[in-house]
Amino acid sequence: MSDAAAGDIAGRGAVGAEPASSRVWRALSRFLVWLFYRRVDVVGLERVPVSGPLIVAANHHQGLMDGILLAAALPRRLRPIAKAPLFGYPIIGQLARLSGAIPVHRRQDEGAAVDNRAMFSAARRALEHGEALLIFPEGRSQSEPTLMPLRTGAARLVLGAPGERAEGPPVTLLPIGLMFHEPGTFRVGSAILLVGQPVPTDDLQALPPSELERAVRLLTDRLGDALGRLIVEAKDRHTLGLVEAAESIWREEMPDAAREAKDRAAWLRRAALAHTYLALAEPARTAALRSRLERYVKDLELAGLTNRDLTHGYGASTVLRYGLRQGLALLLGLPLALWGLVNHVVPYQAIGLAVRALKPEPDVLATYKVLIGIVVFPACWALEGWTAWRLGGGLLLVLFLVSLLPTAFFALSWTERLERLRHETRGLLAVLLDRDLRAHLLARRRAIMAEFQDLLRHVPESVLGRSARGRAG
């Protein structure tokens, strides 16, 4: 995890009179984010107001994990606006109450006209008390790399009902873009949170009550455009994967320009916008480049190599030192790692079996894994503790309980080290068996980047500065 993210997830800022349940929720969120994701970067955290009424509006691509990630990363308590049926589900309902969520009723959930006056009343009371709300204005989670049409709820909360709009301090509407890479894969997925500039509302607040509906539409459009400038939108997930592959190449070819998460996010966004434009303006060249990139990614994967491996190569002395260091660490850590693996292999495998049986959609894969883990791990620990007590009495039970979490984290670190060594060994063998492989792949990589840079010159800067919504409009 990056230094910035570590500070962010530590929960900067004064908590004040934050309820104990909220502190528990945020601590749990930080733990789950640290445990599940390999890396989280937060950009623009200084834009989050330290006090005053606030509505955080974010895109919605990872179900419950979106809310958990934001609760972990932002320095203020966030009260989510959550669909009412969630409160009736086991575990999810308890988590929703723990977070202080406010239920919203939706027509598609209840099959009839709904009355959300209670939700608006509760949300406005919270804002009057200077609290922060979290809303996903798309209205539902979905896995495609695009922003769905926004609902008007966020704008209505900011602008208020007729007769209420002049009361209290102004509400800050803060857009946050969530970007993920392999978000459903445990200890592999990563995320970037991009905090945007507050959406301007002063001119809309000044409109007369008779123009409230027009103000709501305008503010919803502004929010959509702001979110579109903070995320990467693509035609489909395969195209997004290719944009990410191109970014990985750019990161290695131009490392000085790719040091910060905000720079990487900006490049991804510009590359996606450029691809959309070039697919129409230069279809033949764009299709050819896309095909070359697909073949390159496949060959790199088959060889067990990464772009970073190609950049640094495999010097004999470096490989020897690395192998000895990693091998010795694995050997010395084996006893503790085995103890941790024995304690946790059953719940870990049980989660995998449950997820494969349930077959969740990609946008809720991480949510399923986390929620099942919250149930399965404690249940298995209780069974293992009971077994330890029956076999060795209180002493063995105490030993089991004391070693449970330390050995779990040690085993996690040990298995990650083993996987890295396995991957590096596979790449090394590929390079040793084919001495020209690295040079050949490097030449292909540089040719791909050169062609992309040349195509990029044909894209007007005005296109690269727009959101996808603005371009579509």
C-alpha positions in Angstrom: 0.0 0.0 0.0 1.3 3.5 -0.9 2.5 5.9 1.8 -0.4 8.2 0.9 -2.9 5.4 1.2 -1.5 4.3 4.5 -2.0 7.8 5.9 -5.5 8.0 4.4 -6.7 4.7 5.7 -5.3 5.4 9.1 -8.2 7.9 9.2 -6.8 11.4 9.4 -8.9 14.2 10.8 -10.8 14.8 14.0 -13.6 12.3 14.8 -15.4 14.6 17.2 -18.6 13.1 18.6 -18.6 10.2 16.2 -20.7 7.3 17.5 -18.9 4.2 18.7 -20.7 2.1 16.1 -19.3 4.3 13.4 -15.8 4.0 14.8 -16.2 0.2 14.8 -17.5 0.3 11.2 -14.6 2.5 10.0 -12.0 0.3 11.8 -13.6 -2.8 10.2 -13.6 -1.2 6.8 -9.9 -0.2 7.1 -9.0 -3.8 8.1 -11.0 -5.4 5.2 -9.5 -3.0 2.7 -6.0 -3.7 4.0 -6.6 -7.4 4.0 -8.3 -7.8 0.6 -6.5 -5.3 -1.7 -2.8 -5.3 -2.6 -2.6 -1.6 -3.1 -4.9 1.5 -2.6 -3.9 5.0 -3.7 -5.9 8.1 -2.7 -5.4 11.3 -4.8 -6.8 14.7 -3.8 -7.7 13.9 -0.1 -7.0 17.5 0.8 -10.2 18.4 -1.1 -12.4 16.7 1.5 -13.8 19.4 3.8 -12.9 18.7 7.4 -16.3 19.8 8.6 -19.7 21.0 7.4 -22.5 19.3 5.4 -21.1 17.1 2.7 -22.4 14.7 0.1 -19.8 12.4 -1.4 -21.0 11.0 -4.8 -19.0 8.2 -6.4 -19.3 5.8 -9.3 -20.5 2.3 -8.4 -18.7 -0.8 -9.7 -17.9 -3.1 -6.8 -21.1 -3.4 -4.8 -20.7 -3.2 -1.0 -16.9 -2.9 -1.4 -17.3 0.6 -2.9 -18.8 1.8 0.4 -16.2 -0.1 2.5 -13.3 1.4 0.5 -14.6 5.0 0.9 -15.3 4.5 4.6 -11.7 3.3 5.0 -10.0 5.9 2.9 -11.8 9.2 3.8 -11.1 11.0 7.0 -14.7 11.7 7.8 -17.6 9.5 8.8 -19.8 8.7 5.8 -23.5 7.7 6.2 -24.4 5.8 3.1 -27.8 6.2 1.3 -28.5 2.5 0.8 -31.4 0.6 -0.8 -34.0 -0.5 1.7 -33.9 -4.3 1.0 -30.3 -4.5 2.1 -31.4 -3.8 5.7 -33.3 -7.1 5.7 -30.4 -9.3 4.6 -28.3 -11.2 7.2 -24.9 -9.6 7.8 -25.4 -6.9 5.2 -28.3 -5.4 7.3 -26.2 -5.4 10.4 -23.3 -3.7 8.5 -25.7 -1.1 7.1 -27.0 -0.2 10.5 -23.4 -0.1 11.9 -22.4 2.4 9.2 -25.4 4.6 10.0 -26.9 4.1 6.6 -30.2 5.7 5.6 -32.6 3.5 3.7 -34.0 4.6 0.3 -36.9 2.8 -1.4 -36.7 2.2 -5.1 -39.5 1.4 -7.5 -37.6 -1.6 -9.0 -37.2 -3.2 -5.6 -40.8 -2.8 -4.5 -42.7 -3.0 -7.7 -44.9 0.1 -7.0 -44.7 3.8 -6.3 -42.5 4.5 -3.3 -42.5 7.3 -0.7 -39.0 8.5 0.2 -40.0 11.5 2.3 -38.6 9.7 5.4 -35.3 9.2 3.6 -35.0 12.9 2.5 -36.0 14.0 5.9 -33.4 11.9 7.7 -30.7 12.9 5.1 -31.5 16.6 5.5 -31.4 16.4 9.3 -28.0 14.8 9.0 -26.8 17.5 6.7 -28.2 20.2 9.0 -26.0 18.7 11.8 -22.9 19.0 9.5 -22.7 15.3 8.7 -21.4 13.6 5.5 -23.5 11.4 3.3 -22.4 8.9 0.7 -24.5 8.4 -2.4 -24.0 6.4 -5.5 -26.0 8.4 -8.0 -26.1 5.7 -10.7 -28.5 3.9 -8.4 -27.0 0.4 -8.8 -23.7 -1.4 -9.0 -22.6 -2.7 -12.4 -19.4 -4.1 -13.8 -19.1 -2.4 -17.2 -16.5 0.4 -17.4 -19.0 3.2 -18.0 -21.0 5.6 -16.0 -24.7 4.9 -16.0 -27.3 7.7 -16.3 -27.5 9.4 -12.9 -30.5 9.7 -10.6 -31.4 13.1 -9.3 -31.3 12.3 -5.6 -27.9 13.9 -4.9 -29.0 17.1 -6.6 -32.3 17.2 -4.6 -30.4 16.8 -1.4 -28.0 19.6 -2.2 -30.7 22.0 -3.4 -33.4 21.1 -0.9 -37.1 21.3 -1.3 -38.9 24.6 -2.0 -38.9 26.7 1.2 -35.9 24.8 2.6 -33.1 25.9 0.2 -31.9 29.0 2.2 -31.6 27.2 5.5 -28.3 26.2 7.0 -24.7 26.3 5.6 -24.3 25.3 1.9 -23.8 21.6 1.2 -20.6 20.6 -0.5 -21.1 18.1 -3.4 -17.9 16.2 -3.8 -17.4 13.8 -6.7 -15.0 10.8 -6.2 -13.9 8.5 -9.0 -13.2 4.8 -8.1 -10.8 2.9 -10.4 -10.0 -0.8 -9.9 -7.6 -3.4 -11.3 -8.7 -7.0 -10.8 -10.9 -5.9 -7.9 -12.4 -9.4 -7.3 -9.0 -11.2 -6.8 -7.8 -11.5 -3.2 -4.4 -9.8 -2.5 -4.1 -9.0 -6.2 -6.7 -6.3 -6.8 -5.8 -2.6 -6.4 -7.7 0.6 -6.4 -7.3 4.3 -7.0 -9.6 6.9 -5.4 -9.6 10.2 -7.2 -11.2 13.1 -5.2 -12.4 15.8 -7.6 -13.1 19.4 -7.1 -16.5 20.2 -5.4 -19.3 20.7 -8.0 -20.3 24.4 -8.3 -23.8 24.9 -6.9 -24.0 28.6 -5.9 -25.7 29.8 -9.1 -28.2 27.0 -8.9 -28.9 27.7 -5.2 -29.7 31.3 -6.3 -32.5 30.2 -8.7 -36.1 30.8 -7.5 -38.0 27.9 -6.1 -40.1 27.8 -9.3 -37.0 26.6 -11.2 -36.1 23.9 -8.8 -36.6 21.1 -11.3 -34.4 22.8 -13.8 -31.7 23.4 -11.2 -31.9 19.7 -10.2 -31.4 18.6 -13.9 -28.4 21.0 -14.3 -26.7 19.9 -11.1 -27.2 16.3 -12.0 -25.6 16.9 -15.4 -22.7 18.7 -13.7 -22.2 15.9 -11.3 -22.2 13.4 -14.2 -19.6 15.4 -16.1 -17.4 15.7 -12.9 -17.5 12.0 -12.3 -16.8 11.3 -16.0 -13.5 13.3 -15.6 -12.4 11.1 -12.7 -12.9 7.6 -14.1 -11.8 5.6 -17.1 -14.7 4.7 -19.4 -14.4 2.1 -22.2 -16.6 0.2 -24.6 -16.3 -3.0 -22.6 -14.1 -4.7 -20.0 -11.8 -6.2 -22.7 -11.1 -2.8 -24.1 -10.4 -1.5 -20.5 -8.0 -4.4 -20.0 -6.1 -3.4 -23.1 -5.9 0.3 -22.0 -4.5 -1.0 -18.7 -2.0 -3.1 -20.6 -0.9 0.0 -22.6 -0.6 1.9 -19.3 1.7 -0.8 -18.0 3.9 -0.4 -21.1 3.9 3.4 -20.7 4.8 3.1 -17.0 8.0 1.1 -17.9 8.9 3.1 -21.0 8.5 6.5 -19.3 9.0 5.8 -15.5 9.7 9.4 -14.6 6.2 10.4 -15.8 4.5 7.6 -14.1 5.6 7.9 -10.5 2.4 9.2 -9.0 -1.0 7.5 -8.9 -2.7 10.7 -10.3 -0.4 10.6 -13.3 -1.1 7.0 -14.0 -4.9 7.6 -13.6 -4.7 10.6 -16.0 -2.8 8.6 -18.6 -5.4 5.7 -18.4 -8.2 8.2 -18.9 -6.6 10.0 -21.8 -5.7 6.6 -23.4 -9.3 5.5 -23.2 -10.6 8.7 -24.7 -8.0 8.5 -27.4 -9.0 4.9 -28.3 -12.7 5.9 -28.6 -11.8 8.8 -30.9 -9.3 6.9 -33.0 -11.6 3.9 -33.5 -13.7 6.3 -35.6 -11.0 8.6 -37.0 -8.3 6.0 -37.7 -10.1 2.6 -37.7 -7.6 0.5 -39.6 -4.5 1.7 -37.7 -6.4 1.5 -34.4 -7.6 -2.1 -35.1 -4.0 -3.1 -36.1 -2.5 -1.6 -32.9 -5.1 -3.3 -30.8 -4.4 -6.6 -32.4 -0.6 -6.2 -31.8 -1.2 -5.3 -28.2 -3.5 -8.3 -27.7 -0.8 -10.7 -29.1 1.9 -9.0 -27.0 0.0 -9.3 -23.8 -0.8 -13.0 -24.5 2.9 -13.8 -25.3 4.1 -12.0 -22.2 1.7 -14.0 -20.1 2.6 -17.3 -21.7 6.3 -16.6 -20.9 5.5 -15.8 -17.3 6.9 -12.4 -17.6 5.8 -8.8 -16.8 6.7 -5.5 -18.3 8.8 -4.9 -15.2 10.7 -8.1 -15.8 11.6 -7.0 -19.3 12.8 -3.6 -18.1 15.1 -5.0 -15.4 16.3 -8.2 -17.1 17.9 -11.1 -15.3 21.5 -10.5 -14.4 23.3 -13.7 -13.0 24.4 -12.1 -9.8 21.1 -10.4 -9.1 19.2 -13.6 -9.8 21.5 -15.6 -7.5 21.2 -13.1 -4.6 17.4 -12.9 -5.0 16.9 -16.6 -5.1 19.1 -17.2 -2.0 17.4 -14.4 -0.1 13.9 -15.5 -1.0 14.6 -19.2 -0.6 16.2 -18.7 2.9 13.2 -16.6 4.0 10.7 -19.2 2.8 12.7 -22.0 4.5 13.0 -20.3 7.9 9.4 -19.2 7.9 8.0 -22.6 6.9 7.0 -23.8 10.4 5.0 -20.7 11.3 3.5 -20.5 7.8 2.4 -24.2 8.0 0.7 -23.5 11.3 -1.1 -20.6 9.9 -2.1 -22.5 6.7 -3.4 -25.4 8.7 -5.6 -23.1 10.8 -7.0 -21.3 7.8 -6.9 -23.6 4.8 -10.4 -25.0 5.5 -12.2 -21.6 5.6 -10.2 -20.3 2.7 -11.2 -23.3 0.5 -14.8 -23.1 1.8 -15.0 -19.5 0.6 -13.7 -20.5 -2.8 -16.3 -23.3 -3.1 -19.1 -21.1 -2.0 -18.2 -18.4 -4.5 -17.9 -20.9 -7.4 -21.3 -22.3 -6.4 -23.1 -18.9 -6.2 -21.4 -17.5 -9.4 -21.8 -13.8 -8.5 -21.6 -11.1 -11.1 -18.1 -9.5 -11.5 -19.2 -6.3 -9.7 -20.1 -8.1 -6.5 -17.4 -10.8 -6.5 -15.3 -9.1 -3.9 -18.4 -8.4 -1.8 -19.4 -12.0 -1.8 -15.9 -13.1 -0.8 -15.7 -10.6 2.1 -19.2 -11.4 3.4 -18.8 -15.1 3.2 -15.4 -14.7 4.9 -17.0 -12.8 7.8 -19.2 -15.8 8.5 -16.9 -18.7 7.5 -13.7 -17.7 9.3 -15.2 -17.2 12.8 -17.2 -20.4 12.4 -14.1 -22.4 11.5 -12.1 -20.8 14.2 -14.7 -21.7 16.8 -14.7 -25.3 15.6 -10.9 -25.4 15.6 -10.8 -23.9 19.1 -13.3 -26.4 20.4 -11.2 -29.2 18.9 -8.0 -27.8 20.5 -9.8 -27.7 23.9 -11.0 -31.3 23.6 -7.6 -32.6 22.6 -5.3 -30.5 24.8 -7.4 -28.7 27.3 -7.2 -25.0 28.2 -3.5 -24.7 27.5 -3.7 -25.8 23.9 -6.8 -23.6 23.5 -4.9 -20.5 24.8 -2.0 -21.4 22.5 -4.4 -21.7 19.5 -6.1 -18.4 20.3 -2.9 -16.4 20.9 -1.3 -17.7 17.7 -4.4 -17.5 15.5 -4.1 -14.0 14.0 -0.2 -13.7 14.0 0.2 -17.0 12.1 -2.6 -16.0 9.8 -0.8 -12.8 8.7 2.5 -14.6 8.6 1.1 -17.3 6.4 -0.4 -14.7 4.1 3.0 -13.0 3.7 4.7 -16.3 3.2 2.4 -17.5 0.5 2.7 -14.1 -1.3 6.5 -14.5 -1.2 6.2 -18.0 -2.5 4.0 -16.9 -5.4 6.4 -14.1 -6.3 9.3 -16.6 -6.4 7.3 -19.1 -8.5 6.5 -16.3 -11.0 10.1 -15.1 -11.1 11.4 -18.6 -11.6 9.0 -19.2 -14.5 10.1 -16.0 -16.2 13.8 -16.8 -15.7 13.4 -20.2 -17.2 11.6 -18.7 -20.2 14.5 -16.3 -20.8 17.2 -18.9 -20.3 15.5 -21.3 -22.7 15.2 -18.6 -25.4 18.0 -16.1 -25.2 16.4 -13.8 -27.7 13.0 -13.7 -26.0 13.6 -10.6 -23.8 15.1 -8.5 -26.7 12.3 -9.6 -29.0 9.5 -8.7 -26.5 11.2 -5.4 -25.7 11.3 -4.5 -29.4 7.6 -5.3 -29.8 6.8 -3.3 -26.7 8.7 -0.2 -27.9 7.1 -0.5 -31.3 3.6 -0.6 -29.8 4.3 2.5 -27.6 5.8 4.4 -30.6 2.7 3.6 -32.7 0.4 4.7 -29.9 2.3 7.9 -29.4 2.1 8.6 -33.1 -1.7 8.0 -33.2 -2.1 10.2 -30.2 -0.8 13.2 -32.2 -4.0 12.9 -34.3 -6.3 13.3 -31.3 -7.3 16.9 -30.6 -6.5 18.0 -27.1 -10.1 19.1 -26.6 -11.1 15.5 -26.9 -8.6 14.3 -24.3 -9.9 16.9 -21.8 -13.5 15.9 -22.0 -15.4 13.4 -20.0 -17.1 10.5 -21.9 -20.5 12.1 -21.1 -19.4 15.4 -22.5 -18.1 13.6 -25.6 -21.3 11.7 -26.0 -23.3 14.9 -25.6 
